[in-house]
Amino acid sequence: MLIRELLKLDLFPIKDSYIAYLKRDHSAIERNPKTIARVCGRLYEMGINKLYEKCSEPKETNRQIGPFFRRWLNKKVLGIQPVAPDVFTKNKNNAILDGSDKQLMDFAYSNLNYRRSKGLDFIGRFNGKYVIGEAKFLTDFGGHQNAQFNDAINTLNAKNVKAIKIAILDGVIYIKGNNKMYRDITTKYKKLNIVSGLVLRDFLYQI
């Protein structure tokens, strides 16, 4: 299979948030046929000459992938449509706050005693309880990805916050092995609210 051979190269010819995961866990190829079909479609579309060109480029030293988390929320994947701050504060019904980084920070500062300078990706209210969190898609181990992981953990450890704190983490972090992130979530951080986006809805509705 084309994708299996390309995963052996130092540089994969396209940027995609799932490639690092597939490199680490080849068995994920069989478990994710839709993702593989999407990636292969992009590869075939490139053609052999462009494919060779991309595989031969110098590797970037720092590649950042945005989580697109709020766009995902706005697809109503959690069962409700995120709402603007004025609507969010009108009642105590289940709701997700939609707004700019500053609007989320201002609300958390004024209403939930959140004092970190680090922004939030999620503010919600479920069953009368406020929930705040950061969302990260961790594509590899070490370096910048460890820093992203630590950002989320620091939010979980913030003191005197009047809300349930969660870290919404996905990616290579759940690959079983001796890497630091996996060890941390299964040992010293196992009692913290670390959840995958895949189970976020279930978590929120049962709090």
N, C-alpha and C positions, 0 to 999 in steps of 0.2 A: 504494500500500500504506500502511495506517495507520501502521505503525512508521516508515516513511521520512519521513512528514510530521512525526511527533512528535519525531524525532531532530533536526529543524531548530530546535526550540524551545530556549530557554535552560535550561528546567527540564523534564526528562522526568518523567511522572506517577508512576512507580514507582521504587523503589530496587532496583537489580540490578547486580551486579559487572561485567556485560558491556556495559552501556550506553555507558560512556565509550569503550570499544574500538570499538563500532559507530559512534559519532559520528566517530571518527578515521578509520575504514576502512570505508566503506559496502560495499565488495566482500565484506566478511566476512558480510554478510547472506545471500548465496547459499551461502557455504561452511558455514554453521552452521544448517541448517534446523530441527534439534531445539531449539536455543536460541531461535530466532525463534518457533517454535510455542509454546514455554513462555511467553515474554514476551507474545506476542499473546493467549494464553489468559487471562493475568492482566488485560490491558487490557480485553478484551471483558467479563470478569466484573465489572469496575468499573462499567460503564454510562457513558453520555455525560455525565451531570451530575457524577458523581464525578471523571470524567476531566478535565473542564473545571476543577473545583475544585482538583485537584492541580497542574494545569499553571499555575494562577494564583497559587499560594502563593509567598511570598518564598523565595528560594534560600538554603539553609543555607550558612554560611560554612565549616564543617568537617565533612566526611562521611567517616566511617571504616568500612571494610568488613573484617570479620574473615576470615582465610584458611580457617578450618575444616579446616586441614591434617591435624590428627591424626584427625579424624573420617573423613577420606578414607583415611588409612593403615589405619584399623581396618576398612575394607571389603576388606582383603587385596588391594589393587590392585597391590602389589609382590610378590605371590605368597606372602607369609607373614603370619601374624597377629602384630602387636606384642605383646610380653610384658612382664610386671612385672619390676622390677629383680632380684628373687631368681632368677627363671628365666633372665634375660638373662646373668647371671654364672656359671651352672652349667657351661657348656661354651663351645666356640669355634665353634659352628655359626652359619650365617647367621641373623641375628636383628635385630629392631627393638625398641628400648627404648620401652616404654609407661609413662607416669607423669606426675606433676605437673611444673610448671615447676621447682620446687625439686629434685625427684628427678633430673631431667635435668641440671640445673646441678651438683648434688652429684656425680653420676657423672662428668661431664666434668672437674670440678675435681680430684677425687681420683684418677682413672684416666688422664686424657688431657692433664693439664697445661693445661687451658683456664682462662684467668685473666680473661676479660672479664666485666664485670658484666651484659652483655646476655644474655638468655636464649636458649635454642636451641629450634628446632622439631623437630629430627631428630637422633637418635643411632642408628646401626646398625652392624652388623658383617657384612661380606660378604667371602668368600674369605680369612678370617682378618685382614682389615684394618678398623679402625674408621673410621666416617664421621660427621662432624657437619655440621649446616647450619641455615640459616634459610630459611624459605619466605615469599615475598611475592607477592601478586597486585596488580600495579600498574595502577591504573585510569585514570590520566591522567598528564600531564607537569607538572613543576614542583612547588614548594611541599612539602607533606607527603609527596608521592609520591617526590620526590627524597631526602628524609630517610630514607624506608623503604629505598630503593635503597642509600643510603650505609651504612645499618646492616648490610645483607647484605654489602657489600664489605668493611666493617671486620672482619667475622667471617672472611672469606677471607684477610685480611691479618694475622690474629692470629699471634703468634710462638710458636715452640717447642711447638705443639700436636701431640700424638702421635696424629694422626688425619688422614685426608683431609678437607679442608674444601670444602664446596659451598654455592652459593647457588641455591636452587630458585625461579626467577623466572618469572612468567607475566604476561600482559596486554599493555599497549600498548608495552612495552619492545622488542618484536620488529617493530614497525611501522617499515619502512625510511624514513629521513628525516633531517633535520638537527637532531633533538632531542638533548639532551645524553646521555640514557641510552643511546640507540641508538649514538651516536658512541662512548661509553665502552666498551660491550661488544664493539664491532667494532674498537677500536684499543687503548687502553692496558690494558684488562682482558681482552683476547681470549685470553690464556693461562691465565686463572683458570678454575676449575670452576664455570661458570655454566650451568645446565641448566633446561629447562622440565620441569614435572611430567610432560609427555607422554613424555619420554624418560628419566625418572629410573630406571625399572626396568632398562632396557638399560644405563645407565651403571653402576649398582650391581653388576650381575651380571658385568660385564666387567673390573672393577678387579683 
